[in-house]
Amino acid sequence: METTSIKYKVIKNADQYKEYCIQLENLLREQEIEQVQDEIDLLTLLIEKYDENGNTFHENDPISLLHSFLKDHNLKAQDLTTILGISKGYVSDILNYKKGLSKEVIRKLAIYFKVRQEAFNRPYKLL
């Protein structure tokens, strides 16, 4: 009897979550994305399900989450000026809890980091 292994399983821990996120990012860079679309869809579904079940999005406020993404992607605050099309001052105010995230900024962050807008569209206290 031949044993077949399942390539992806339900995400059960943070290490598996990170691994799947990296795999998803790599797939999204493929030249022939149509050939891996089912794999992209499955990974996205597994990642979103893990997110919904109470991982980091619910533990961190949107700005803590943004700081975490910056660290994980080796980005600096200045990189956000290009990614978001906003000034250094506005980026600084956002990262220091002085200004809230606009709908446009939330949309661009969600697209760039490949997460749902809800991850950034949650209430948090400004200083």
C-alpha positions in Angstrom: 0.0 0.0 0.0 1.4 3.4 -1.1 1.5 6.2 1.5 0.8 9.7 0.3 1.7 12.6 2.4 -0.3 15.8 2.6 1.7 18.8 1.6 -0.2 21.2 3.8 -2.0 20.7 7.1 -4.1 22.8 9.5 -1.7 25.3 11.2 -1.2 24.4 14.8 1.7 26.6 16.0 3.5 29.8 15.3 6.5 28.1 13.6 4.3 26.3 11.1 2.4 29.6 10.6 5.7 31.5 9.7 6.8 28.6 7.4 3.5 28.8 5.5 3.7 32.6 5.2 7.2 32.3 3.7 6.0 29.6 1.3 3.0 31.8 0.3 5.3 34.8 -0.3 7.5 32.6 -2.5 4.6 31.3 -4.5 3.3 34.8 -5.1 6.7 35.7 -6.7 6.3 32.8 -9.3 6.3 33.8 -12.9 3.5 31.4 -13.8 1.2 32.2 -10.9 -1.8 30.5 -12.6 0.0 27.1 -12.3 0.2 27.5 -8.5 -3.1 29.3 -7.8 -4.7 26.3 -6.0 -1.7 26.1 -3.7 -1.8 29.9 -3.1 -5.5 29.7 -2.3 -5.0 26.7 0.1 -2.2 28.4 2.0 -4.1 31.7 2.2 -7.1 29.8 3.6 -5.0 28.0 6.2 -3.2 31.2 7.2 -6.4 33.2 7.5 -8.0 30.4 9.6 -5.1 30.4 12.0 -5.4 34.2 12.2 -9.1 34.0 13.0 -8.5 31.5 15.8 -6.7 34.0 17.9 -3.1 34.4 17.0 -1.0 37.6 16.9 -3.6 39.8 15.2 -5.8 39.7 18.3 -2.8 39.9 20.7 -1.3 43.0 19.1 -2.8 46.3 18.4 -2.4 47.4 14.7 0.7 49.4 15.4 2.4 46.6 17.4 1.5 44.3 14.5 3.0 46.8 12.0 6.3 47.0 14.1 6.3 43.2 14.0 5.9 43.1 10.2 8.7 45.6 9.8 11.0 43.5 11.9 10.0 40.2 10.1 10.5 41.7 6.7 13.7 43.6 7.6 12.1 46.9 6.7 12.7 50.4 8.2 10.2 53.1 8.9 11.6 55.0 5.8 10.6 52.0 3.6 7.0 52.7 4.6 7.1 56.1 3.0 7.6 54.4 -0.4 5.2 51.5 0.3 2.4 53.7 1.5 3.2 56.9 -0.4 3.2 59.1 2.7 5.7 61.5 4.3 8.3 60.5 6.9 6.6 62.6 9.4 3.3 60.8 9.0 5.0 57.4 9.2 6.7 58.6 12.4 3.4 59.8 13.9 1.7 56.4 13.0 4.6 54.3 14.5 4.6 56.5 17.7 0.8 56.3 18.2 0.3 60.0 17.4 -1.9 59.5 14.4 -4.4 56.8 13.4 -4.3 54.7 10.3 -6.3 56.0 7.4 -8.4 53.7 5.2 -6.0 54.1 2.4 -3.0 53.3 4.6 -4.8 50.2 6.0 -5.6 49.0 2.5 -2.0 49.4 1.3 -0.6 47.7 4.4 -2.9 44.8 4.0 -2.0 44.4 0.3 1.8 44.7 1.0 1.9 42.3 3.9 -0.7 40.0 2.4 -3.1 40.0 5.3 -6.8 41.0 5.7 -7.5 44.7 6.3 -9.1 43.7 9.6 -5.6 43.1 11.0 -4.9 46.9 10.8 -8.5 48.1 11.1 -9.0 47.8 14.8 -9.3 50.4 17.5 -6.2 51.3 19.5 -5.2 54.2 21.8 -3.3 57.2 20.5 -1.0 59.1 22.7 
